[in-house]
Amino acid sequence: MKVEYISQPFPPEGQWLGNQLRALLRGEQGHFDRFIALVAFIKFSGISRLYSALETFRDAGGQSIITAGINHKGTSKQGLQFLREVVDQIFIYYDGSPERRTFHPKIYIFEQKSNRAIVILGSGNLTAGGLFTNYESHIRIELNLSDEPQHDEDRAFFDELLAKCLAFQDTTSPCIQELTDEVFTLLEPVLLDELEGEGESGSGDRTGDEATEPEAEGHTPPHSTGISGLFGRSQLPRAPRPDITLGRRRVAARPGVGAAGSTKTAGAKGHPTPSSATAPPSIGGFWKALSANDVSTTSSPGQIIIPITFRDFFEPLTLTKPPDAGGKGRQWEGSFPVRFTDGTYALTVNARCIVYEPETGHKRPNTECRFTFRNRDILERLRAEDILVFRQSSSTAIMFDVERITPPDPRYSSLRRGGRRYDLLP
């Protein structure tokens, strides 16, 4: 038995939980047959950074099974939707007893049957914060499972741990449900929606972990209160960029993953036969209703605030302003051709996107994504409450087809249903 203490977000970055999981899923530390995880919270912010590694593990014949909690809106529907594409099974644990017990473990198990196992026990959830940027602590345990007397203790420890973890996959318990299509539909109203609450100048690529993080609940963050002079800011590395974005059109969940009445075909090693490789992202996009400031010809003329959750549609962007002494104040920029249409009017222009992060101590700390057509004729055609639809172009010469939609168009009321001001394209 080899035991190692690992922590984050301190260097080296390879010890961060997310990078440990990536390496193990990709086979960089040898082949594993099975990956089992028990976590309190799952968010798209975390799954989007493990997605490619989970695909690699799946395509190498590995079986992956996740049990998660849904307490306190700590698990999002987007996190579960995308996780279903790349794992074999997902179980949801919820205890409805009067004591309001929260499902709160964080256990990650990699097993190569009758040979070895790696177990990581700690505090990090399957969220970007838990995987990369939060202050987390973990114990990594390497076990020898070979049938030799000197490894009896390793095997006994693993067998006991595994038995207790597999108990959280037993659907005879009233607290456990496999995440079928039907169960997912029933759970949607109580799951976090990572597209909601992201104001047009929202907090950006949220990497927070717990459901009670300030942005998730609307509390005033400590750095904006009177203690701002008492505590400083770290200058530690950021989380890696996601493998996928919410703008990517989802593929179907794996056969057998939560589909009622589905069956699995066993492969040579007793695992489900890997599905075909995930199709590349389809053409997608988003829309937003314009505010009065977006269409102003005097206040920041031409600058349209894009919900920060859609930033990845504009990548890659170049860092043009480095951070200040407090690790903030950065700016990224990019220019690209777009085709604007408004009825019969059409014009191709070289548009621009800027992602602006305020300096340390700024009274408005939220990162903003700002888009401009850089064309006065287009700006003067726009009115408050118009909808702009940004659709990724199939042409290699154009990045976006941007269409203006106004109330007479039947699509307008359909998109604005429920009072929404922006969303992914259906």
Secondary structure in CASP SS format (residue, H / E / C, confidence):
PFRMAT SS
TARGET T0000
AUTHOR 0000-0000-0000
METHOD secondary structure of the structure
MODEL  1
M C 1.00
K E 1.00
V E 1.00
E E 1.00
Y E 1.00
I E 1.00
S E 1.00
Q E 1.00
P C 1.00
F C 1.00
P C 1.00
P C 1.00
E H 1.00
G H 1.00
Q H 1.00
W C 1.00
L H 1.00
G H 1.00
N H 1.00
Q H 1.00
L H 1.00
R H 1.00
A H 1.00
L H 1.00
L H 1.00
R C 1.00
G C 1.00
E C 1.00
Q C 1.00
G C 1.00
H C 1.00
F C 1.00
D C 1.00
R E 1.00
F E 1.00
I E 1.00
A E 1.00
L E 1.00
V E 1.00
A C 1.00
F C 1.00
I E 1.00
K C 1.00
F H 1.00
S H 1.00
G H 1.00
I H 1.00
S H 1.00
R H 1.00
L H 1.00
Y H 1.00
S H 1.00
A H 1.00
L H 1.00
E H 1.00
T H 1.00
F H 1.00
R H 1.00
D H 1.00
A C 1.00
G C 1.00
G C 1.00
Q E 1.00
S E 1.00
I E 1.00
I E 1.00
T E 1.00
A E 1.00
G E 1.00
I C 1.00
N H 1.00
H H 1.00
K H 1.00
G C 1.00
T C 1.00
S E 1.00
K H 1.00
Q H 1.00
G H 1.00
L H 1.00
Q H 1.00
F H 1.00
L H 1.00
R C 1.00
E C 1.00
V C 1.00
V C 1.00
D C 1.00
Q E 1.00
I E 1.00
F E 1.00
I E 1.00
Y E 1.00
Y C 1.00
D C 1.00
G C 1.00
S C 1.00
P C 1.00
E C 1.00
R C 1.00
R C 1.00
T C 1.00
F C 1.00
H C 1.00
P C 1.00
K E 1.00
I E 1.00
Y E 1.00
I E 1.00
F E 1.00
E E 1.00
Q E 1.00
K C 1.00
S C 1.00
N C 1.00
R E 1.00
A E 1.00
I E 1.00
V E 1.00
I E 1.00
L E 1.00
G E 1.00
S C 1.00
G C 1.00
N C 1.00
L E 1.00
T C 1.00
A H 1.00
G H 1.00
G H 1.00
L H 1.00
F H 1.00
T H 1.00
N C 1.00
Y C 1.00
E E 1.00
S E 1.00
H E 1.00
I E 1.00
R E 1.00
I E 1.00
E E 1.00
L E 1.00
N E 1.00
L C 1.00
S C 1.00
D C 1.00
E C 1.00
P H 1.00
Q H 1.00
H H 1.00
D H 1.00
E H 1.00
D H 1.00
R H 1.00
A H 1.00
F H 1.00
F H 1.00
D H 1.00
E H 1.00
L H 1.00
L H 1.00
A H 1.00
K H 1.00
C H 1.00
L H 1.00
A H 1.00
F H 1.00
Q H 1.00
D C 1.00
T C 1.00
T C 1.00
S C 1.00
P C 1.00
C C 1.00
I E 1.00
Q E 1.00
E E 1.00
L C 1.00
T C 1.00
D H 1.00
E H 1.00
V H 1.00
F H 1.00
T H 1.00
L H 1.00
L H 1.00
E H 1.00
P H 1.00
V H 1.00
L C 1.00
L E 1.00
D C 1.00
E C 1.00
L C 1.00
E C 1.00
G C 1.00
E C 1.00
G C 1.00
E C 1.00
S C 1.00
G C 1.00
S C 1.00
G C 1.00
D C 1.00
R C 1.00
T C 1.00
G C 1.00
D C 1.00
E C 1.00
A C 1.00
T C 1.00
E C 1.00
P H 1.00
E H 1.00
A H 1.00
E H 1.00
G C 1.00
H C 1.00
T C 1.00
P C 1.00
P H 1.00
H H 1.00
S H 1.00
T C 1.00
G H 1.00
I H 1.00
S H 1.00
G H 1.00
L C 1.00
F C 1.00
G C 1.00
R C 1.00
S C 1.00
Q C 1.00
L C 1.00
P C 1.00
R C 1.00
A C 1.00
P C 1.00
R C 1.00
P C 1.00
D C 1.00
I C 1.00
T C 1.00
L C 1.00
G C 1.00
R C 1.00
R C 1.00
R C 1.00
V C 1.00
A C 1.00
A C 1.00
R C 1.00
P C 1.00
G C 1.00
V C 1.00
G C 1.00
A C 1.00
A C 1.00
G C 1.00
S C 1.00
T C 1.00
K C 1.00
T C 1.00
A E 1.00
G C 1.00
A C 1.00
K C 1.00
G C 1.00
H C 1.00
P E 1.00
T C 1.00
P C 1.00
S C 1.00
S C 1.00
A C 1.00
T C 1.00
A C 1.00
P C 1.00
P C 1.00
S C 1.00
I C 1.00
G C 1.00
G E 1.00
F E 1.00
W E 1.00
K E 1.00
A E 1.00
L C 1.00
S C 1.00
A C 1.00
N C 1.00
D C 1.00
V C 1.00
S C 1.00
T C 1.00
T C 1.00
S C 1.00
S C 1.00
P C 1.00
G C 1.00
Q C 1.00
I E 1.00
I E 1.00
I E 1.00
P C 1.00
I H 1.00
T H 1.00
F H 1.00
R H 1.00
D H 1.00
F H 1.00
F H 1.00
E C 1.00
P C 1.00
L C 1.00
T E 1.00
L E 1.00
T E 1.00
K E 1.00
P C 1.00
P C 1.00
D C 1.00
A C 1.00
G C 1.00
G C 1.00
K C 1.00
G C 1.00
R C 1.00
Q E 1.00
W E 1.00
E E 1.00
G E 1.00
S E 1.00
F E 1.00
P E 1.00
V E 1.00
R E 1.00
F E 1.00
T E 1.00
D E 1.00
G C 1.00
T C 1.00
Y E 1.00
A E 1.00
L E 1.00
T E 1.00
V E 1.00
N E 1.00
A E 1.00
R E 1.00
C E 1.00
I E 1.00
V E 1.00
Y E 1.00
E C 1.00
P C 1.00
E C 1.00
T C 1.00
G C 1.00
H C 1.00
K C 1.00
R C 1.00
P C 1.00
N C 1.00
T C 1.00
E E 1.00
C E 1.00
R E 1.00
F E 1.00
T E 1.00
F C 1.00
R C 1.00
N C 1.00
R H 1.00
D H 1.00
I H 1.00
L H 1.00
E H 1.00
R H 1.00
L C 1.00
R C 1.00
A C 1.00
E C 1.00
D C 1.00
I E 1.00
L E 1.00
V E 1.00
F E 1.00
R E 1.00
Q E 1.00
S C 1.00
S C 1.00
S C 1.00
T C 1.00
A C 1.00
I C 1.00
M C 1.00
F E 1.00
D E 1.00
V E 1.00
E E 1.00
R E 1.00
I E 1.00
T C 1.00
P C 1.00
P C 1.00
D C 1.00
P H 1.00
R H 1.00
Y H 1.00
S H 1.00
S H 1.00
L H 1.00
R C 1.00
R H 1.00
G H 1.00
G H 1.00
R C 1.00
R C 1.00
Y E 1.00
D E 1.00
L E 1.00
L C 1.00
P C 1.00
END
